[in-house]
Amino acid sequence: MDFGSYELDAAVYDEMFLPDGTPREHSRALHDALRGLSTAELASIQSRVTHSFVSEGITFTVYGSEEAEERIIPIDCVPRIVSADEWRLLETGLTQRVRAVNRFLADVYGDAHVLADGVLPEDLVHGCPQYRPEMRGFSAPHGVWAAICGSDVVRTNDGFLVLEDNLRVPSGVSYMIANRKAVKSSLRRLYRRCRVREVEHYGRLLRRTLVELAPEGCHDPRIALLTPGVHNSAFYEHVFLAHEIGAELVEGRDLLTRNGLVYMRTTEGLRRVDVIYRRVDDDFLDPLVFREDSLLGVAGLLEAYRLGGVSLVNAPGTGVADDKSVYPYVPDLIRYYLGEDPLLANVPTHICRRPEDLELTLDNLENLIVKQVGGSGGYGMLVGPHATPAEREAYAKELRANPAGYISQPVLELSSAPCVIDGRAQPRRVDLRPFVLTGRETRLVPGAFSRVALREGSLVVNSSQGGGGKDVWVLDE
């Protein structure tokens, strides 16, 4: 692999190279191995990695203006290396963050001390579309509202930053495991030489977490994964995870409630379900409580949860903690609930519901990224420097009409990593999504789904916007 034309920019942290072009110490083995590959050998490895995704049907869905399109997710064969020290920081920082978020959720649906003490504005929380008044007074098992969290982490020259927390129905972990399987099989000797920590046991850790959150007295729970069905963008992942954790893959029509318990229809009659790993959004979970026209959920499900007859993971209402207008307050929540300084910083964020932040955003649209507070997947986002004047003006009208629906952030120089583009090494921007599991204790597998902005010059890593994925190698001590 030829790095002779690999361009470094002092403003951009490169995951493999120091600014002077010297390989970082923890990336040296990978760098030297790649340099020893011919163009043909590299192309063969990339082809095998790509073919593994095609043959296994590892897909995602892109929603266009007219119809949805299913695509194979692009994968780059060059792994991203994370040193043992870097991972230790990420692990402790994300664990701290999730602890505070769970304390916040228990509080905000309970006595709401955090609002009474003025840490967050009351109208910001109660006006958040993801806040569910129906969950007031509920006590989640072991205080765990968010058992599964996929936080997006980026790196700049200033270090790691948390870009956002995904707490509702976080996705992407199947890509982490699929990336590992594909790349490991093609770089097996190098993988062993680098002493990479494993991620394939994620399914076992997830099952253990779900078992720990089962209704009291249930020691061998029957677990179901509730999916919206085959047309959901993450259906591949639903099938994959149900198999990994030994759960029944069900749709809402497969379940019913009786006397505060949940049952699954089977050919042998009704079977009780104890834990539901739900991949259905709050709005569609229970037509008796949320959207009455939902065909995806189960009538009476929320009542069964409140009575303790079934456990739902994640709990309804967790979205209030990952709403982009609440996100800027997470460092304050860490200090408030834990009495600790945050180990991982947030990205500086302007909350457009504040008049001064709205004016600042409108005056600097060409230099900012503007996001909808409830948005995801890169949809509905304005990347100011890459937008036309007409696009910025149209977006400004939307901002003025609904300022509470938006936040803005500076354009970050996301770190770059080498990718195989047209047969040679080229830098592309990357992020990192580790997955945090919380039951009676908090656990992370030492790895993540690293998304890549494959389009030259792009800062948008979302698969729905042309991004791809990388394997992440966390090195042993």
N, C-alpha and C positions, 0 to 999 in steps of 0.2 A: 504494500500500500504506500503510495507516494504522498508524503506530506510536504513536498517541495513547494507547492503552490498554495498551501494551507495558510489563509490570511488571519492574522491575529490583530485585535483592536484593543488598545490599552484601556478603553472605556468598558470593555466587555470581559467579564471573568470567564476564562476558558477552563472547562472541567479536566482537560488533559494536559494543557501546557501552561507554563509560567509566561509572563509577558515577553521574556527574552527568547521564547521558543524552546526552552528546556522542558522535557516532560516532568510533570509533578511526580514526586517520589512514589506515591501509591499507584500511579498510572504507568510506571516505567515498564513493567512486565507486559502489559497490554500493548503499549506503544511499540516495544521492540518486536513482539510477535507479529503485529500488523505490518511493520516495515519489512518483515521477512516474507510476506505474501506477494505473489505476483498478481497482476491485474486479473488474469484468468482464474487464479485460486480465489481471490476475493469475490469475483463475480459468481463463482460456483457456490461459495458460502452464502452470499446474499440470496441467490436463487433457491437454495435449499430452505433457508429460513422463511422466505416468502411462500414457497410451496407448502410448507407445513401449515400456515394459516389458511391457505386456499383449500387444502385437502380436509381440514377439520371444520371448515365453514365458520371461521371466527369472524363475525360480522358486526357492523353497527349500522344504524339507520340515519340517513341525512334527510331532514325535512325541508323540501323546497317550497316554492310558492304554489305549485300545483299538485304535487304528489310526493310521497316518501320514496326514497331510493335506498336499497340495501347494498352495502359495499363491504369488501374485505378491508380490514384496517391495515394500512401500510406499516411495516416493521423494518427498522434498520438493524443490521446485524452487528454493529459495533456497540458493545455494552457501555453503559455509563458507570464509572467507578466511584464508590463512596468509601472513604477510609473508615476505620474502626472509630476514630475520635469524632469524625463528622457524624457518624450514625448515633453515637452516644448522645451528642447534643440534640439531634433530632428526636431521638426516643424520649429523652427526659423532658424536652420542651413540649412535645406533643402530648405526652402523658399529663403534664401540668395543665395544659390547655383544656383537655377533655375533662379533667377533674373539676375545673372551674365552671365549665359549661354545664355539667350535670348538676352542680350546686345551684347555678343560676336557674335552670329549668325547674328544679324542685322548689325553689324560692318563688319564682315568678308565678307559678301556678298554686302556690301556697300562701304564705303570709305576706309575700312581696316586700320584704324589708329593703331590698335593693332599690325599689322605687320610692319607698318612704324616705330613704336616706339620700335620695337625689343622685344616685350613681348613674342612672339612666332616666331620661324623661318618661313620665308615665304615658303620655300620649304617643310616644314613639313605639312603645311596646304594645299597648292596647290597640293602637291603630295599625299595627303590622298585620298584613294579610295572613301571615303564617301563625299568628297567635290564635289559639283555640280556647275560647272561654269555656267550652264543654269539659276541658281537662282541669278546671279549677278544683282544688280540694283532693285531687288524685295523688296517691303515693306510689311511685314506680317501685318495682321490686329492687331492693338493696339500694334505692336512690338512683338507679341507672335508667335515665330516659334515653340517652344516646349510647347504645351498646356498640354501634358500628359507626366509625367516623373516618371519612377520607379527606384529609386536609391537603390543600394544594400549597406546595412550598416552592418558592423560587429563590435563586441566588443572584446577587449582584456583587460588585466589588466590596460592598459593605457587609456581606455575609448573607445568611439565610433569612428569608422573610416569609411569613404566612400570608398567602394571597387571599384565601378564603377557606371556610370550613364547610364540608358537605355532610349534613346530619340527617337529612330526610330519608332518602333512599340512595346512599352513595354507591356509585358503580365504578367499574374498571379493574376490580381485583382479579377477575378471570384473565384479563390481558396481562397482568403482572405474571401470573403463573404460566400462561401460554408463551409469553416472551421468553421466560426462563427455559421452558422445555425446548423451544425451537433453537435458541442460541447455544444452550449447553450442549445439545447433541452435535452441533457443528464445530464447537470450539472446546471439546471435552478435555484435551490435554492442558490447554491454557487455563481452563476453569479449575482443574485440580491444582495446578501450579500456583494460582493466585489465592488459593484457600478461600473460596467464596462461601459465604454463609447461605444456607438453604432457605427456600420460601415455600417449598411444596407441601409443608405441613400446615399451611393456612387453614385448610378445611377442618383439620382436627382441632385447631385452636378455636375456630368459629363454632364448631359443634359444642366444645366444652363451655364456651361463653353462653350459648343458648340454653344448655342444660342447667347452668348455674342460675339462670333467670327464670326457670320453670316455676309454676305455681308451687306454693309451699307444700311439702310432703310428697312431691312428685319426683322420684329419683331416677326413673327411666322414661322420660317424656317422649311422646310421639310428636315429632316436629314436622311442620308443613311449610313450604315456601310458597307464598301467595303471589302469583304473577298476574299482570293484566292480560297476558296471552301472547300469541305468536306475533302479533303486530307491534309489540313494544320494541323500542330501539335496543333494549338490553336483554332481549329474550334469550340469546345465546348464553349470556351469563347466568340467567335464572336456571336454565337446564344444567349448566356446568356445576353451579353451586349446590343445587338440590342433590346431585349425584355425589359431590364431595362430602357433604355432611349427612348423607343418608336420610334425606327428608323427602316427603311426598311433594311433588310439584302439583299445585292445585290452582284453579281459578275460583272466583267467588261463587260460581254456580255449583261447585263441588262441595261447598260447606253450608252448614245451617246451625242455628243456635236453638238450644232448648234449656230452659231453667238455668240460665247463666253459664251454660257450658257450650263448647263448640264441637261439632261432629263433622266428620268427612264421610261422604257417600262412597261406598265401595261395593263391589259385586257380592261381598259377603255380608252386607248390611252396614249400619252406621258404626264408625269407629271414632272415639274421642280424640281430639287434637289438643295438645297441651301448650305448645309454643308455635307461634306463627312468625316466621321471618318474612315480613311483608315488603314487597317491592311495588306496592300500589300507593299512590299519593293519598294524603289525608282526605282530600275532597271526595274521593271515590271509595273510601273504606267501608262506610256504613250508611246506606240510604236513609236510615231512620234518624241520623244525626247530622250528616253533612249533605252532600248533594243527593236529593231524593230521586233524581233521574239516573243515578249510577247503576250500571249493570255489572260493575267490576268487583264490588264489595260484597259484604255479608250483612244482612239485616240483623241487628242485635249484637253485633260484634263488640262495639264499644262498651255496652252494658256488661257483657261477659268479661271484658278486660277489667272494668272498674270493680267488679265483684270478685276478681281473683280466679275466675274459672279458666282463664287462658292468659298467656303472656304474649304481648305484641312487641316486636323488635324491628325498628326503633319505635318508641312510643309516639302516638299522635301528638302533635304540637311541638315537636323538637325543632321544626323549621324556624321558629321565632329566634333561635340562637344562631342560625346561619344566614339569616336575612342580612343583606349587604348593608343595611342601615344600622343594624345592631353590631355587626362585625367590628367597627372601629372601637367599640367599648370593651372588647374582650380583654385587653391588657388591664383595664380598670377592674374587670370582674376577677381577674387573677389576684390582684392586690386586695380586693374587697373580701373575697371568700377564703383565700389561702394565706394572705398576709405575706406574699412573696412577690419579688420582681419577676416579670415575664422573662423566660429564657429565650424565647423567640419573638422577635418584633413583628408588628403589623406593617403593611404598606401604608404610608400616609394617605388619608382618605378624607375627601370633602363630602359632607352630607348635605345634599342640595335642598333638603327641607329647611335648613338654616338660611335665612336671607343672605347673609354675608358669603356663605359657601356657594350659593346659587350664583351670585354676581361674579364671584371669582371664577367659577366654572364657565359661565357664559363669556367672560372676557378673555378666557384662555383656551377655548375649545380646540384650537389648532395644536395645542401642546399636551392635551389630556386624553385619557381613556375614560369614557362615560359608560356606566353600566346600569341596567335596571335592577332595583334592589331584590326583586324576586326572580331574576333571570338566571339561566344556566346554559351550558353548552356553547357559549360564544354568540348566542342569538341576541338580537336587539342591542348590540354593543357598538359604540362609536369609538374608533381609533383615530383620534383627531389628526395626527400628522399624515395619515394615509387616506383621509377623507377629502373629498372635493369641497370647495366653498359652498356649493349648493347642498351637499349632504349635511354639512355642518349647520347651515341655516335651517334646514328642515328639522334637524335634531334639536336645535335651539328652541323651535316652536313647541316641540313636545316637552322639553324641559320646563318652559314657562307655564305650560298648561298643567303639568303635574310634577312639580319639583320634588315632592315627597317620594316619588317613584324612582329616584335616581341618586347615584353617588358618582363621584369622579376621583380619579387617581392619576398621579404622574405616570408618564410613559417610562417604564423601567427598562434598563438594559439587562434583560434576562441573560443568564449565563449561556454559553454555547458549548457544544460538544461535537466531535467529529462524526460525520455521517458519510455513508457511501452514496454519492450523488454522481450519476453519469460515470461510474467506474473509478472515481477518485475521491479523496478525502476533502470534505468541505464542512465548514462550521455551520451549525444550525442551532437555534435557540431551544432551550429545554426547560421543563419544570419537573416536579416530583410529586407524586401522590402516594404517601404511605397510608396504611390502613391500621387504625387503632381500635382494638377490641376491648370492651369493658364489661366484665361480669362481676364476680367477687373480687377480682383484681384486673389490672389493665395489662394488655399484652400487645406487642407488635411483632410480626415476623420481620426479619432483617432484610427488607427489600421494599420496592415500591413500583408503581406504574409510572414510568417517565414518558411524558408526552413531548413530541418534537414538532416544531414549526418547520415543515419540510419545504415550504415555498421560500425561495431566496428573499431575504430581507424581512420576512414575516415575523411578528411577535406573537401571533395567535396559534396556540398549540392544540386547540380543540380538534378532535377527529372530525367533527361536523363541519369544520372550517378548513379542511385540507391538511390537518396534522396527522402524525403517525405516532409510533411508540418505540421504546427502547427497553432492553433488559437493564436492570440495575444490579450491579455486583457490589454488595457490601462485604468488605474484606474482614477476615478474622483478625484477632489481635496479633 
